[in-house]
Amino acid sequence: MLPKGRKENAPKYILDFKLNENKILKVKIALSTVDVAGAKLNLDTEIPEWNFDTVKQNAVKVWNEYLGRIDIEAGSKQKQIFYTSLYHLLLQPSNIADVNGRYRGADDKIALAANNEYYSTLSIWDIYRGAFPLLQLIAPEKINGIINTMIHHHKAAGFLPIWTAWGQDNYCMIGNHAIPMILSAYNHGFTGFDAREALKAMVESSTKSHINSDWELYNQSGYYPFDKLDNEAVSRTLESGYDDWCIAQMAEKLGEKATADRFSVRAGYYRNLFDPETKLFRGKDTKGHFRTPFDPLAATSPMNNPGDYTEANAWQYFWTPAQYDINGMKELLGGKPAFTKQLDDFFTIHAKNPNKFLGQEALIGQYAHGNEPGHHIAYLYAYSDSPETGQKYIHEIINSFHNNTPDGMIGNDDCGQMSAWYILSSLGFYPVNPAGNVFVLGAPQLEKAVLHLTNGNQLIIEARNSSAQNIYVQNVLLNGIPVNQPFITYKEIMDGGNLQFRMTNK
């Protein structure tokens, strides 16, 4: 047994086996969050024999079934990046229930999971944006289990999960973004969970204060004041606003009008931090005074440079409310032309000393592809005066920041979110509002892709006349009918058919 190092709680051992030349050491490993008996049962059930080749062949069979849910026509490099991304996406969340359904919950008590499903490795702050909507398209059989896990976590802990590993919350990141994940699943027709119980969990998570969520302070000022909350005050306000909008939508759908009205008001709190002079969201104290001095390009982060933003600066967090209120953002800025100019400025203003430890990775102007809060921003051009500019940036991001090399994934993949952005953008759409039911159209990067949907339908996506020069979309046809809005719906994707983009160099 080795001595414990700093911050180490588990014992470490060196095992030595004296084997002669005719013997081979074979090892099987099983895990359980419950007890040793659970691990042994998992082992005996899932790997009963000592045949390595059989285990390998079974793994290959399962992975090929999942990876085969999207077929693409592309060169070798593109295929390597695409299917590596798909593999990364599908590695998690992890079902930590034993084969008999037992698991250790957030309250450290043993419980029994319905359908033997209880998911962890939920990097919720990241995956709610693109990874979870993509899973709903290509692995819908997992969605009800994930949502039920969140509801059970609420029952055990008193609030919905924030970021879980081994069934326990590590409270990493801000917001309560299990909320948009629940609304997303409900909007897309998943019914294997109790919607009213889910709404109850959403409301309680947004009204009963817990770590990183001080609702008394939030409601008192209509934002998080930086003199009472000395870290991430602006980011927490903006991200909570999105959760509030999601609750209002869920409540409206379930006929809870009073709840819907209450959270609709809270969803507009982001306006309280808008500075008309800088046209950015800026920290305010309890007296309503903006923080001074103010550097909109200075990134802050709790661990490295505490301030009003989370791994970002004022420019990068400006676009958070656009996930759910694009019209409100246009109104704040003074209309569609001003909205377009703000996007143009965002992608062209350069910081002198970007710091990758503060999320400043893979920069195009102030767009930081290496961190998730910006992943929807290029798609906002679809609602601007120049949608072609967004198509240009999507093409640039894919070709500059994704590669088939050991360092080909910019930043941290964050449990598949970076990979999901690549997959969705390669197909030609992305969910600006992950909890809505639409995918905003961009510019496909593949000549052809086929989504083999689990309902038996196929969606064939074609980029006609696609080339290195033809990166702009002339028009879009869905089953031969022109698409006259900047999006397609989840239902339209799941209904299958033919989605055709006609590409041009203009």
C-alpha positions as CSV (number, residue, x, y, z in Angstrom):
1,M,0.0,0.0,0.0
2,L,1.3,3.4,-1.0
3,P,1.2,6.5,1.2
4,K,-1.6,8.9,0.5
5,G,-0.7,12.1,-1.3
6,R,-2.2,15.6,-0.8
7,K,-5.9,15.7,-1.3
8,E,-6.1,11.9,-1.8
9,N,-8.8,10.0,0.0
10,A,-8.6,6.5,-1.6
11,P,-5.9,3.9,-0.9
12,K,-3.4,3.0,-3.6
13,Y,-1.7,-0.4,-4.0
14,I,1.0,-1.9,-6.0
15,L,0.1,-5.5,-6.9
16,D,2.8,-7.9,-7.9
17,F,2.0,-11.3,-9.5
18,K,4.7,-14.0,-9.8
19,L,3.8,-15.7,-13.1
20,N,5.9,-18.2,-15.0
21,E,6.2,-18.0,-18.7
22,N,3.3,-20.3,-19.3
23,K,0.8,-18.1,-17.4
24,I,-1.1,-15.0,-18.5
25,L,-2.7,-12.6,-16.0
26,K,-6.3,-11.8,-16.8
27,V,-8.2,-8.9,-15.2
28,K,-11.8,-7.9,-15.3
29,I,-13.0,-4.7,-13.6
30,A,-16.5,-3.7,-12.6
31,L,-17.8,-0.6,-10.8
32,S,-20.7,0.3,-8.5
33,T,-21.8,3.4,-6.7
34,V,-23.6,1.2,-4.2
35,D,-21.4,-1.6,-2.8
36,V,-19.0,-4.4,-3.6
37,A,-21.9,-6.8,-4.1
38,G,-23.3,-4.5,-6.8
39,A,-19.9,-4.4,-8.6
40,K,-19.7,-8.2,-8.5
41,L,-23.2,-8.5,-9.9
42,N,-22.4,-6.1,-12.7
43,L,-19.3,-8.1,-13.5
44,D,-21.1,-11.4,-13.5
45,T,-24.0,-10.1,-15.6
46,E,-22.1,-7.9,-18.1
47,I,-18.9,-9.9,-18.6
48,P,-19.6,-13.4,-17.5
49,E,-16.8,-15.0,-19.5
50,W,-13.1,-14.6,-19.9
51,N,-13.1,-13.9,-23.6
52,F,-11.5,-10.6,-24.5
53,D,-12.3,-10.9,-28.2
54,T,-16.0,-11.4,-27.4
55,V,-16.0,-8.2,-25.3
56,K,-14.3,-6.3,-28.0
57,Q,-16.6,-7.5,-30.8
58,N,-19.7,-6.6,-28.7
59,A,-18.3,-3.1,-28.1
60,V,-17.6,-2.7,-31.9
61,K,-21.1,-3.8,-32.7
62,V,-22.7,-1.4,-30.3
63,W,-20.5,1.5,-31.4
64,N,-21.0,0.9,-35.1
65,E,-24.8,0.9,-34.5
66,Y,-24.6,4.4,-32.9
67,L,-22.0,5.8,-35.2
68,G,-24.0,4.5,-38.2
69,R,-27.0,6.7,-37.3
70,I,-25.4,9.4,-39.4
71,D,-23.8,8.6,-42.7
72,I,-21.8,11.3,-44.5
73,E,-20.2,11.7,-47.9
74,A,-16.9,13.5,-47.3
75,G,-13.1,13.2,-47.6
76,S,-11.0,11.1,-45.2
77,K,-10.1,14.1,-43.1
78,Q,-13.7,15.3,-42.7
79,K,-14.8,11.8,-41.8
80,Q,-12.1,11.4,-39.2
81,I,-13.1,14.7,-37.5
82,F,-16.9,14.0,-37.8
83,Y,-16.9,10.5,-36.4
84,T,-14.4,11.3,-33.7
85,S,-16.8,14.1,-32.7
86,L,-19.8,11.7,-32.8
87,Y,-17.8,9.3,-30.6
88,H,-17.0,12.0,-28.1
89,L,-20.6,13.1,-28.0
90,L,-21.9,9.6,-27.2
91,L,-19.4,8.8,-24.4
92,Q,-21.6,10.5,-21.8
93,P,-23.8,11.0,-19.8
94,S,-23.1,7.7,-18.1
95,N,-25.7,5.3,-16.7
96,I,-24.4,4.6,-13.2
97,A,-27.3,2.3,-12.1
98,D,-26.3,-1.3,-11.3
99,V,-27.8,-4.0,-13.5
100,N,-30.5,-4.5,-10.8
101,G,-31.3,-0.7,-10.9
102,R,-29.7,0.3,-7.6
103,Y,-27.8,3.5,-7.4
104,R,-26.4,5.9,-4.8
105,G,-28.4,9.2,-5.1
106,A,-27.4,12.8,-4.4
107,D,-28.4,12.4,-0.8
108,D,-26.0,9.4,-0.5
109,K,-28.9,7.0,0.0
110,I,-29.5,3.9,-2.1
111,A,-32.4,4.0,-4.4
112,L,-33.9,2.0,-7.3
113,A,-33.9,3.5,-10.8
114,A,-36.8,3.0,-13.1
115,N,-35.8,1.0,-16.2
116,N,-32.4,0.6,-14.5
117,E,-31.4,4.1,-15.7
118,Y,-29.7,6.7,-13.6
119,Y,-27.4,9.1,-15.5
120,S,-24.4,11.0,-14.3
121,T,-21.4,12.8,-15.9
122,L,-23.9,15.5,-16.6
123,S,-21.9,18.5,-17.7
124,I,-25.1,20.5,-17.9
125,W,-23.8,24.1,-18.3
126,D,-22.1,22.8,-21.5
127,I,-24.3,20.1,-23.0
128,Y,-27.7,21.9,-22.7
129,R,-26.6,24.1,-25.6
130,G,-26.1,21.7,-28.5
131,A,-25.2,18.2,-27.3
132,F,-28.5,17.5,-25.6
133,P,-30.7,18.7,-28.6
134,L,-28.5,16.6,-30.8
135,L,-28.9,13.5,-28.6
136,Q,-32.7,14.0,-29.0
137,L,-32.2,13.6,-32.7
138,I,-29.9,10.6,-32.8
139,A,-30.3,8.9,-29.4
140,P,-33.9,9.7,-28.3
141,E,-34.1,6.4,-26.4
142,K,-31.9,7.9,-23.7
143,I,-33.8,11.2,-23.2
144,N,-36.6,10.1,-20.8
145,G,-34.0,8.4,-18.5
146,I,-31.9,11.5,-18.4
147,I,-34.8,13.8,-17.5
148,N,-36.1,11.3,-14.9
149,T,-32.6,11.3,-13.4
150,M,-32.8,15.1,-13.0
151,I,-36.2,14.9,-11.4
152,H,-35.0,12.3,-8.9
153,H,-31.9,14.4,-8.2
154,H,-34.2,17.2,-7.2
155,K,-36.2,15.0,-4.9
156,A,-33.0,14.0,-3.1
157,A,-31.1,17.3,-3.1
158,G,-33.9,19.9,-3.2
159,F,-32.8,21.4,-6.5
160,L,-32.1,20.2,-10.0
161,P,-28.6,19.0,-10.8
162,I,-25.9,21.6,-11.9
163,W,-23.0,19.3,-12.8
164,T,-22.9,15.7,-11.6
165,A,-20.2,13.0,-11.4
166,W,-20.9,9.6,-9.9
167,G,-24.3,10.9,-9.0
168,Q,-23.0,13.7,-6.8
169,D,-23.2,17.4,-7.6
170,N,-19.9,19.2,-7.8
171,Y,-21.7,22.6,-8.3
172,C,-19.4,23.4,-11.1
173,M,-20.5,26.4,-13.2
174,I,-23.6,28.6,-12.8
175,G,-27.3,28.6,-13.6
176,N,-29.6,25.7,-13.3
177,H,-29.6,24.5,-16.9
178,A,-31.3,21.2,-16.2
179,I,-34.3,23.6,-16.6
180,P,-33.9,24.2,-20.4
181,M,-33.0,20.5,-20.9
182,I,-36.4,19.6,-19.4
183,L,-38.3,22.1,-21.5
184,S,-36.4,21.0,-24.6
185,A,-37.5,17.4,-24.1
186,Y,-41.1,18.4,-23.3
187,N,-41.2,20.6,-26.4
188,H,-39.9,17.7,-28.6
189,G,-42.7,15.4,-27.4
190,F,-40.9,13.2,-24.9
191,T,-43.5,11.9,-22.5
192,G,-41.7,9.4,-20.3
193,F,-41.6,11.7,-17.3
194,D,-44.1,13.5,-15.1
195,A,-44.3,17.0,-16.6
196,R,-45.9,18.5,-13.6
197,E,-43.3,17.0,-11.3
198,A,-40.7,18.4,-13.6
199,L,-42.3,21.9,-13.5
200,K,-42.3,21.7,-9.7
201,A,-38.6,20.9,-9.7
202,M,-37.9,23.8,-12.1
203,V,-39.8,26.3,-9.9
204,E,-38.3,25.1,-6.6
205,S,-34.8,25.2,-8.1
206,S,-35.4,28.8,-9.0
207,T,-37.1,30.0,-5.8
208,K,-35.4,28.1,-3.0
209,S,-31.8,29.4,-2.6
210,H,-29.0,27.0,-2.8
211,I,-25.3,27.1,-3.8
212,N,-24.6,29.7,-6.6
213,S,-28.3,30.7,-6.5
214,D,-29.4,33.5,-4.1
215,W,-33.0,34.1,-5.2
216,E,-33.8,36.6,-2.4
217,L,-31.0,38.8,-3.7
218,Y,-31.9,38.2,-7.3
219,N,-35.5,39.2,-6.8
220,Q,-34.7,42.1,-4.5
221,S,-32.7,44.0,-7.2
222,G,-33.9,42.5,-10.4
223,Y,-30.3,41.3,-11.0
224,Y,-27.3,40.1,-9.0
225,P,-25.6,43.2,-7.6
226,F,-21.8,43.0,-7.6
227,D,-21.4,44.6,-4.1
228,K,-23.4,41.7,-2.7
229,L,-22.1,39.0,-5.0
230,D,-18.5,39.6,-5.7
231,N,-18.1,37.1,-8.5
232,E,-19.9,36.4,-11.8
233,A,-22.8,38.8,-11.0
234,V,-23.6,39.7,-14.6
235,S,-23.2,36.1,-16.0
236,R,-25.4,34.7,-13.2
237,T,-28.1,37.2,-13.9
238,L,-28.1,36.6,-17.7
239,E,-28.0,32.8,-17.4
240,S,-30.8,32.8,-14.7
241,G,-32.9,34.8,-17.1
242,Y,-32.8,32.0,-19.6
243,D,-33.8,29.5,-17.0
244,D,-36.7,31.8,-16.0
245,W,-37.9,32.0,-19.6
246,C,-37.9,28.3,-19.8
247,I,-40.0,28.0,-16.6
248,A,-42.4,30.5,-18.0
249,Q,-42.8,28.5,-21.2
250,M,-43.3,25.2,-19.3
251,A,-45.8,26.7,-17.0
252,E,-47.7,28.3,-19.9
253,K,-47.9,24.9,-21.6
254,L,-49.3,23.3,-18.4
255,G,-51.8,26.0,-17.8
256,E,-50.1,27.5,-14.8
257,K,-50.6,31.1,-15.8
258,A,-49.6,32.8,-12.5
259,T,-46.3,31.0,-12.6
260,A,-45.8,31.8,-16.3
261,D,-46.4,35.5,-15.7
262,R,-44.1,35.6,-12.7
263,F,-41.1,34.0,-14.5
264,S,-41.8,36.0,-17.7
265,V,-41.1,39.1,-15.7
266,R,-37.9,37.6,-14.3
267,A,-36.8,36.6,-17.8
268,G,-36.6,40.3,-18.6
269,Y,-34.2,41.1,-15.8
270,Y,-31.3,41.2,-18.2
271,R,-32.5,44.6,-19.3
272,N,-31.7,46.0,-15.9
273,L,-28.0,45.5,-16.6
274,F,-27.9,47.1,-20.0
275,D,-25.7,50.1,-20.3
276,P,-27.0,52.4,-23.1
277,E,-23.6,54.1,-23.4
278,T,-21.4,51.0,-24.0
279,K,-24.4,48.9,-25.3
280,L,-23.3,46.0,-23.2
281,F,-24.4,44.3,-20.0
282,R,-22.5,45.7,-17.1
283,G,-22.2,45.0,-13.4
284,K,-24.4,47.1,-11.1
285,D,-24.4,47.6,-7.3
286,T,-27.4,47.6,-5.1
287,K,-27.8,51.4,-5.6
288,G,-28.0,51.0,-9.3
289,H,-24.6,52.3,-10.1
290,F,-22.5,50.6,-12.9
291,R,-19.2,49.2,-11.9
292,T,-16.3,51.5,-12.7
293,P,-13.7,51.3,-14.2
294,F,-15.1,49.1,-16.9
295,D,-13.1,47.3,-19.5
296,P,-15.4,45.4,-21.9
297,L,-12.5,43.3,-23.2
298,A,-11.1,42.2,-19.9
299,A,-12.1,38.5,-19.2
300,T,-12.9,37.4,-15.7
301,S,-13.1,34.0,-14.1
302,P,-13.7,32.8,-10.5
303,M,-10.4,31.0,-10.1
304,N,-8.1,33.2,-12.2
305,N,-9.4,36.7,-12.3
306,P,-12.6,37.2,-10.3
307,G,-15.1,39.7,-11.7
308,D,-18.6,40.0,-13.2
309,Y,-18.3,37.4,-15.9
310,T,-17.7,33.6,-16.1
311,E,-14.7,32.7,-18.2
312,A,-15.5,35.6,-20.6
313,N,-15.8,39.3,-21.0
314,A,-18.7,41.7,-21.4
315,W,-18.7,41.3,-25.2
316,Q,-18.9,37.5,-25.0
317,Y,-21.7,37.4,-22.5
318,F,-23.7,40.1,-24.2
319,W,-25.4,37.5,-26.5
320,T,-26.7,35.2,-23.8
321,P,-30.3,36.6,-23.8
322,A,-30.4,36.2,-27.6
323,Q,-30.9,32.5,-26.9
324,Y,-34.5,33.3,-26.1
325,D,-35.2,37.0,-26.8
326,I,-33.7,38.1,-30.1
327,N,-36.4,40.7,-30.6
328,G,-35.8,42.1,-27.2
329,M,-32.1,42.4,-27.9
330,K,-32.8,44.2,-31.2
331,E,-35.0,46.6,-29.3
332,L,-32.3,47.3,-26.8
333,L,-29.8,48.1,-29.5
334,G,-32.2,50.2,-31.6
335,G,-33.3,47.8,-34.3
336,K,-32.1,45.2,-36.8
337,P,-29.4,47.4,-38.4
338,A,-27.9,48.1,-35.0
339,F,-28.2,44.4,-34.1
340,T,-26.2,43.6,-37.3
341,K,-23.6,46.2,-36.5
342,Q,-23.2,44.8,-33.0
343,L,-22.5,41.3,-34.4
344,D,-20.0,42.8,-36.9
345,D,-18.2,44.6,-34.2
346,F,-18.1,41.5,-32.0
347,F,-16.4,39.4,-34.7
348,T,-13.8,42.1,-35.6
349,I,-12.8,43.8,-32.3
350,H,-9.5,42.4,-31.1
351,A,-8.1,42.1,-27.5
352,K,-4.5,42.8,-26.9
353,N,-3.7,40.0,-24.5
354,P,-6.2,37.1,-24.7
355,N,-5.8,34.5,-22.0
356,K,-6.8,30.9,-22.7
357,F,-7.3,30.2,-19.0
358,L,-10.1,32.7,-19.1
359,G,-11.9,31.0,-22.0
360,Q,-10.2,33.2,-24.6
361,E,-9.4,30.4,-27.1
362,A,-9.8,30.1,-30.8
363,L,-10.6,33.8,-31.3
364,I,-12.3,35.6,-34.2
365,G,-12.5,39.1,-32.9
366,Q,-14.2,38.5,-29.6
367,Y,-15.8,35.2,-30.6
368,A,-14.1,32.5,-28.5
369,H,-14.9,29.1,-30.0
370,G,-13.0,27.4,-27.2
371,N,-15.7,28.2,-24.7
372,E,-19.4,27.3,-24.8
373,P,-21.2,30.7,-24.1
374,G,-20.4,31.8,-27.7
375,H,-21.5,28.7,-29.6
376,H,-24.8,30.2,-30.8
377,I,-23.5,33.6,-31.8
378,A,-22.6,33.0,-35.5
379,Y,-26.1,31.7,-36.0
380,L,-27.6,35.0,-34.8
381,Y,-26.7,36.5,-38.2
382,A,-29.6,34.5,-39.6
383,Y,-31.8,37.1,-37.9
384,S,-29.7,40.1,-39.0
385,D,-29.4,42.1,-42.2
386,S,-26.5,39.9,-43.5
387,P,-27.1,36.2,-42.9
388,E,-24.3,35.5,-45.4
389,T,-21.8,36.8,-42.9
390,G,-22.8,34.2,-40.4
391,Q,-22.3,31.5,-43.1
392,K,-18.8,32.8,-43.7
393,Y,-17.9,32.6,-40.0
394,I,-19.3,29.1,-39.6
395,H,-17.1,28.0,-42.5
396,E,-14.1,29.7,-41.0
397,I,-14.7,28.3,-37.5
398,I,-15.0,24.7,-38.8
399,N,-11.9,25.0,-40.9
400,S,-9.7,26.9,-38.4
401,F,-10.6,25.3,-35.1
402,H,-11.4,21.6,-35.8
403,N,-8.7,19.2,-37.1
404,N,-7.8,15.5,-37.2
405,T,-4.7,15.9,-35.1
406,P,-4.1,15.2,-31.4
407,D,-4.8,18.9,-30.7
408,G,-7.7,19.1,-33.2
409,M,-10.3,19.9,-30.6
410,I,-10.0,23.5,-29.5
411,G,-10.5,24.1,-25.7
412,N,-12.3,21.5,-23.7
413,D,-14.8,19.2,-25.4
414,D,-16.9,19.5,-22.2
415,C,-18.6,16.1,-22.4
416,G,-19.4,16.4,-26.1
417,Q,-20.6,20.0,-26.5
418,M,-17.7,21.1,-28.7
419,S,-18.2,18.0,-30.8
420,A,-21.9,18.6,-31.0
421,W,-21.3,22.1,-32.4
422,Y,-19.1,20.6,-35.1
423,I,-21.6,17.9,-36.0
424,L,-24.6,20.2,-36.1
425,S,-22.8,22.9,-38.0
426,S,-21.5,20.4,-40.5
427,L,-25.0,19.3,-41.1
428,G,-26.2,22.9,-41.6
429,F,-28.2,23.9,-38.5
430,Y,-27.8,24.6,-34.8
431,P,-30.3,25.3,-31.9
432,V,-29.8,28.9,-31.0
433,N,-32.5,28.4,-28.4
434,P,-31.8,24.9,-27.1
435,A,-35.1,24.7,-25.3
436,G,-37.1,25.8,-28.3
437,N,-38.2,23.5,-31.1
438,V,-36.3,25.0,-34.0
439,F,-32.8,24.6,-35.4
440,V,-31.4,27.8,-37.1
441,L,-30.1,27.2,-40.6
442,G,-26.4,27.9,-41.3
443,A,-24.2,26.6,-44.1
444,P,-23.6,22.8,-44.4
445,Q,-20.0,21.7,-44.6
446,L,-20.8,18.2,-46.1
447,E,-21.8,17.4,-49.6
448,K,-24.3,14.9,-48.3
449,A,-25.4,13.4,-45.0
450,V,-28.2,10.9,-44.0
451,L,-29.7,10.9,-40.6
452,H,-31.1,7.4,-39.9
453,L,-33.7,8.3,-37.3
454,T,-34.9,5.8,-34.7
455,N,-38.5,6.3,-35.8
456,G,-37.7,4.7,-39.1
457,N,-37.5,7.9,-41.1
458,Q,-34.4,9.3,-42.9
459,L,-33.4,12.9,-43.4
460,I,-31.2,13.3,-46.4
461,I,-29.2,16.6,-46.3
462,E,-27.5,17.8,-49.5
463,A,-25.3,20.8,-50.2
464,R,-25.6,21.2,-54.0
465,N,-22.6,22.8,-55.7
466,S,-20.6,22.8,-52.5
467,S,-16.9,23.6,-52.8
468,A,-14.2,25.5,-51.1
469,Q,-15.4,28.7,-52.7
470,N,-19.2,28.0,-52.6
471,I,-19.7,28.6,-48.9
472,Y,-22.9,30.7,-49.0
473,V,-26.4,29.5,-49.2
474,Q,-28.5,30.6,-52.1
475,N,-31.7,29.0,-51.0
476,V,-33.0,26.0,-49.0
477,L,-35.6,23.4,-50.0
478,L,-37.3,21.0,-47.7
479,N,-38.9,18.2,-49.7
480,G,-38.9,20.4,-52.7
481,I,-40.6,23.3,-51.0
482,P,-38.7,26.6,-50.4
483,V,-37.8,27.3,-46.7
484,N,-38.7,30.9,-46.2
485,Q,-37.7,31.3,-42.5
486,P,-34.2,31.0,-41.1
487,F,-34.9,27.7,-39.3
488,I,-36.5,24.2,-39.5
489,T,-38.3,22.5,-36.7
490,Y,-37.4,19.4,-34.7
491,K,-40.6,17.8,-36.0
492,E,-39.5,18.5,-39.6
493,I,-36.2,16.8,-39.0
494,M,-37.8,13.8,-37.3
495,D,-40.4,13.5,-40.1
496,G,-37.5,12.9,-42.5
497,G,-37.3,13.7,-46.2
498,N,-34.8,15.8,-48.2
499,L,-33.2,19.0,-47.0
500,Q,-31.4,20.6,-49.9
501,F,-29.1,23.6,-49.6
502,R,-28.0,25.3,-52.9
503,M,-24.6,26.7,-52.4
504,T,-22.9,29.7,-54.2
505,N,-19.8,31.8,-54.0
506,K,-21.8,35.0,-53.5
